[in-house]
């Protein structure tokens, strides 16, 4: 479906493209006088480079490429339990968009009969207030038809390593052997590695693999959202390095 012209205009005007054009024009105008305005020219040039790379979809894809190849295969593997990692919560108790997407994917897997149990790991941390079973990811699972008795909320962990530690205690208590880990694709390598390190047989499922792949229009190759995407991937690289040095993966 073709995007209406007015929305294309808004994307260009309010997106990075217009600012890139203005900065490029300013750089060309100042080029002859750059020796007289060294500091101003360098600040302008640095801003242009940061904007060009930070908003660039192709630059993001290059940064993400090594992690993409490390990411385990996403598959609907029958397991003893589905373990879905929380991606945060708002002060109201509502899940963040990332948590909502993961909960949605976990519920679909449960309803398809992939596993008889869903464990939310890291599902209840600050600023949650009780009762926890009607907040966050649990309410999405229940709303999609997962019975409350088949949902376990692990609420002691606040990072990926503790997710593995606290979930392993639940698995040991219930004598469960295999798990299907649900998270975003960029997080799965670290998540699966932690569980494997703890001696748990873990399979991976990318919650965001349900996104329909669409070609990117030329004016969307520069997008403010790419700054957040680059930050997220950089955080994951630092996390992998930290976990490797700590012996957690």
Secondary structure, DSSP 8 states (H G I E B T S, - for coil): ----HHHHHHHHHHSHHHHHHHHHHHHHHHGGGTTTSHHHHHHHHHHHHHHHHHTBHHHHHHHHHHHHHHS--B-----SEEEEE---B-TTS-B-HHHHHHHHHHHHHHHTTS-S-EEEET-S-TT--S-GGGSHHHHHHHHTT--GGGEEEE-S--SHHHHHHHHHHHHHHHT--EEEEEE-HHHHHHHHHHHHHTT-EEEEEEGGGGS------GGGSB-THHHHHHHHHHHHHHHHHHHHHHT--
